[in-house]
């Protein structure tokens, strides 16, 4: 038909039906090939997810732990901080559940671009201007209220993501599952961030968390059963008031603890005492140390302005908190100063401000 049509066209004939037929067949072939590629890709993703979920087993709480062995009091909990949306501002609470993947509601939401890559203050310091509050309704539903300069308040519900498809997202080198919180939330962040195509994703307790052993940089410090939500690395970061007081004594202008984004802040201990503990007990919660926290330029952001402000406190921290200063030897993995310590959760439970911290 095609060659007949071509001969007719050369002869000046006006019958273009064979051309149209050929075009339709070509278009149909392209559409079929595209559909097949999409199907193959989706099957690969689904197979990966099935294998991924098969390999992941939520770790049950350990039994027969002798918590009385942790009887030496070393500190008090002075603050509990959680950050519902990754890289947005945090909130302080008087008490909270501590789950295996971190404090309840901590970094369970994450803003991602159209490539499903996480946004953070490291590249977008204005995220520090987004302030959350948490409300639990009488029906037990969790609502996150988000406010930002020039924006109407956004209310995000856990139910907003219920009917969305499950997607695999990566933060650093660890992947986890999450669902989109809907168009309204994505449009709100797109408007505020002046970026098109942003989405707000939510990881519930039903989604597969990110597994620390899959972290390409730090897996040698991790062990089976350690997991997190959308935190950069570990489920918990511990710091102390005396550590901050020591730093501020060396600075011309003091910085707040919020610059370091801790989960549990301690007092009544020596500066950087958290670096020396292998395991700690807080109430019925048992935590295990993983590694010290190497800091980045996010600590130099003025949280009220949403802007980088210079070299402090990083410049001063480099003068006394490099790995070789703390541990007496160099470590190529740690090339920035240390402040705070990463912990995993061995035994979940509830933590309160004012709780005593114990070690063996």
Buried (B, 14 or more C-beta within 10 A) or exposed (E): EEEEBEEBBEEEEEEEEBBEEBEEEEEEEEEEEEEEEEEEEEEEEEEEBEEBEEEBEEBEEEEEBEBEEBEEEBBBBBBBBBBBBBBBBBBEBEBBEBBBBBBBBBBBBBBBBEEBEBBBBBEBBBBBBBBBEBEEEEEEEBBBBBBBEEBEEBEBBBEBBEEBEBBBBBBBEBBBBBBBBBEEBBBBBBBBBEBEEBBBBBBBEEBBBBBBBBBEEBBEBBEEBBBBBBBBBBBBBBBBBBBBEBBBEEEEEEBEBBBBBBBBBBBBBEBBBBBEBEBBBBBBBBBBBBBBBBBBEBBBBBBEEBEEEEEBBBEBBBEEBBBEEBEEEEBEEBEBBBBBBBBBBBBBBBBEBEBEBBBE
